[in-house]
Amino acid sequence: MVKNIDPHGGKLIKRIVPAEEREALVDKATHYDMKKIQLNSREMSDLDMIAVGAMSPLEGFMCKADYDNVVDNMRLASGLPWSIPIVLSVTKEKTEGLKPGKDVALVDQANEVVAVLHLEEIFHHDKQKESLEVYGTDDEKHPGVDYVCKMGEYLLGGKISVVNRAKPSNFSTYRLDPAETRELFVKKGWRRVVGFQTRNPVHRAHEYIQKCALEIVDAILLHPLVGDTKSDDVPADVRIKSYEVLLEKYYPKDRAMLSVFPAAMRYAGPREAIFHALVRKNYGCTHFIVGRDHAGVGSYYGTFDAHYIFDEFDPQEIGITPLFFDHTFYCKSCNGMASYKTCPHDSSNHVILSGTEVRKMLSAGQAPPPTFTRPEVANVLSEYYQKLK
C-alpha cells in the first residue's frame, strides 16, 4: 500500500470552516460591528495556503514567539524548522479598536469577508531586523526588503477560520491543494516524488536536472509559483503555456505532473529554499530539487548558499530529501547537457545565455539555440515578447 510522507509537524492543517458553522461566522463578521482588515494579494495567498495545509503546521498568522524565533533561529517556538515569517501587518491607525481575544474580519479587495482572525496578539514589527535576518540585507532595491519596508508597523497574530475561500479561476485545472496532490500520488502509486520550484520558463538546464532527479524517484511534480512576482518576471500564464508544451512532448506522461503553487515570491534565497522544501513536503513530495542560486535575485546571495543552509538542520527534522544540483549547460565538446561537476571542458564550450540576452533575442524575433531552450518553449516566449514591442 502506497503511503504519503508525513506533513511538516505530522498533521495536515485545515482551517476552512465546515458548512454548518460558516453562516453563523459570516453573520457575526458582517453584522456585529467586527473590525475589518483588508488583505493584499500576498496576504490572500498566505491565508489560502494556511487554510488548506500547504503551510502546515501554521494555523494562522504568526504570533510573537513564533515570529521572533523564525527571524532569529529559523524555527517556530516549538523548535520545528521554519525559515520565513508568515505575518499579517497593519498600520498604527488600524490597531485602534483591535483587542486580543476579539475576532477580526479579514476582507478581500472587493471588501467581501473571506475569513475571521481570532486575534491573540498585536506586536511591533521590527522591519530592519526582519530584512537583515531573513533577506541578508536592508537594501530597499531587494524586492523582498522593499515589500517589508512597505508593510505596517504592527503585526497581528492568531489562528484563522476561512469562511469564503477565494479560488482564482485562472489555471483551475492545475490548482490542487495538498490533500489533492497527496491523494493523486497514492492513486498513481508514486512513493517517491520530487518537487521542482520555478518562477521561470523551463530551459534545457532545468530539464536536465529534473530528468536526473527523475532517474531516482517515481515521478516529478512541476510546481511553478503563480503568486506575486517581480514585474519583469515572465507572467504566469505565459509560463504555464511553456510548461504544457514541454510536458506534452518531452516528459513521460505517467511520471510527470503539473500543478500550480499559489505562493508569493519572497526572493529570500537560502531561507526561501528551506521554505519551498518544507511546503512541498506538505504537498506530498519526498524529494526537492535545489538548484544554483535558488530563489535568489541580483547578486545578494552566493551561488550555493541555498545548498549550504540545509547543513544547519538535521535531515530528519527537515524530513524531505534535498537534491542539490550545480550549474548546468549544454557543452559542445561533450555534445550534450552537463554541469561543472561532470564536464571537463572550459567555458568556451558551454552554451550559457543570460536572461537579458535571451529577452533581447526573443524581442527581436530571434529564437535562442535549441541547445539552450526547446523550440516549442522558445515559440511561446517569442510570441509573448513580440507582443510587448
Steps between C-alpha positions, in 0.01 A plus 500: 500500500644837394513750786574874491786664683383666826421874474732741681412473868317170444152630413350667192330812633154600378361840595200518266181525704254208459177596318286474816716761682562729207170692499522593868858622464426702184197653675713591802771652278247699297245623752667520840724799438807279476814696410614437141848465351540500122754252364735560208574228243793348693298485821209340311740242362649429846150476648397238244819299542453493878134401455573194285806379692767604250667685788445230763550518795392867489136555594504875453723805479800477732491623858808664653670189639487322163589815306804582715628144495459472122684829440779416748536122472300375198277302736151534643471541877444122515847446349364376167698635199334794322694772319260771374270720715134461402341813640215747471605865533295811573569869550486657847164659408354160415586362845256743662203308632673163454530293814651153555219255568264678259450366147592706193339464155747458214369635170621480140553787257125503422435542875341154526562306822732208428608398849497578869823559691477382861730777621748390765772765483587842363874564494753739351653416163879542498536540126876559491574193709270283285666631183854434623428156647262360238635665183858562610479869406307819576548628145159618380594406143454138608135416414446310827639785710297751298182308591594487871570875504151570363327281762324639807679575829305235692433129453180315592534140615237231539326201345278549197163355396432531127133550413515594130790341324620707206605248238615689188357389169834509315689169476201323662606166347833524679385637838542202729505525878742288706224248582433463125863454390549250780194304393620499137847379595347204686258428216787500247715281724774764535698441821788736419407833337745782431370857509637773274453868586512753217397855423660485154440309177673161503813504283727210407706543817189462719377209290837329545496518882133398512571191293810416706272509806236297319754218463490438878133566586160381375375835370548876485261774611573809290372761743534852356433794727206712377467752784653849496835533322714790378354704214776392262451125563323309221123504582351180641263435208788510250707271720215250535473481119872430479474220760207344314684477167810363672316232699296399196803421288799426723382339827351157578128563554469237772788644704456879483233730635440876477332687783523867598648630825292802613767662718648847454870514421714639782840491323652397833760269350625236749218551749242469225662175384424351844145639488443364148619156609285484816188614315555239225514236774147610592397442138632144533844528336776284647784674313563859395735645238722785620684657210756773463403828676158362596245784554779753457489843345782724377828422674372496858578131561789268428452249219460204735380667823163327449682164515712580806205616712366143515812407701360710786221244555486132581368324186244319718338826614482638146345167399522552122813402306667794323669423167779749434599589145791702364481749213392310185538576129544349156865417426600496133797270567297256714227528235235504770375650825750508786594689817820631656508174696500281189652705217881520456491773231552871546220756478563581131327166427193580710175646372406744777274799438397766750135588550569840341652338188204261467246782536686702234495207257132426558403868466683511168309193381815290520471156663763399757696191386333160560801417719369767742123459475260268320360659178142452626579701815685764296188542280276564802745754644566667165127555450480670842804724449389599149172627647692725741660695215 
